[in-house]
Amino acid sequence: MAKRGLDQRIRQEDGAIRMNRGDTLVRDLRKTYGSTFAMGYRSDTRLSKVLKREGYDSLSDYLEKSRSVRTYTAVIHREDPWYVAACPEVGVVSQGKSIEEAIAKLKEATELYLEEFPPPASERSLITTFDVTHA
């Protein structure tokens, strides 16, 4: 059963807010949800416009979507006795005594880095190889 709060929002039993004030500005929501909230929208944009353009019925649904998993690249090389793993998209590097350990530590380091420095919206990196002639 839904209950209406003092702020006139309807909160379901699962905690999701089903009705929010559509006139709330993105700038105000960024104070609560961080500077990356509604990336690509001006700060004076209304929440109702963001939800409509993105195809969501509620702020809760939009927030759930924004916490999606992104795939990053790990480039690994050996520096005895370590495996060194680097994430070129964000510039994070870590190491481990095995490939698995290096990747696990790189994942942890990348997650910690992204908590402090959220990534800009971007496309996935293209990985390729090339040949060089040398003496």
Residue pairs with C-beta under 8 A, 6 or more apart in sequence:
1 13
2 10
2 11
2 12
2 13
2 18
3 10
3 11
4 10
5 11
7 21
8 19
8 21
9 17
9 18
9 19
9 20
9 21
10 17
10 18
10 19
11 17
11 18
12 18
15 60
16 58
16 60
16 61
17 58
17 59
17 60
18 57
18 58
18 60
19 58
20 47
20 58
20 59
21 47
22 46
22 47
22 48
22 51
23 46
23 47
23 48
24 46
24 47
25 43
25 44
25 45
25 46
25 47
26 37
26 38
26 41
26 42
26 43
26 44
26 45
26 46
26 47
26 50
27 43
27 44
29 37
29 38
29 47
29 59
30 37
30 38
30 43
33 63
34 118
35 118
36 118
37 66
38 45
38 50
39 120
39 121
40 121
41 49
41 50
47 59
50 62
51 57
51 58
51 59
51 62
54 62
54 65
56 62
56 65
70 119
71 124
72 87
72 89
72 90
72 110
73 87
73 88
73 89
73 125
73 127
74 85
74 86
74 87
74 102
74 103
74 106
75 85
75 86
75 87
75 88
76 83
76 84
76 85
76 86
76 99
76 102
76 103
77 83
77 84
78 84
79 95
81 97
82 95
82 96
82 97
82 102
83 95
83 96
83 97
83 98
83 99
83 101
83 102
84 93
84 94
84 95
84 102
85 93
85 94
85 95
85 96
85 99
85 102
85 103
85 105
85 106
86 92
86 93
86 106
87 93
87 106
87 110
88 125
89 119
89 122
89 125
90 110
90 113
90 114
90 117
90 119
92 106
92 109
92 110
92 113
93 106
93 109
94 102
94 105
94 106
94 108
94 109
95 102
95 105
96 102
96 103
96 104
96 105
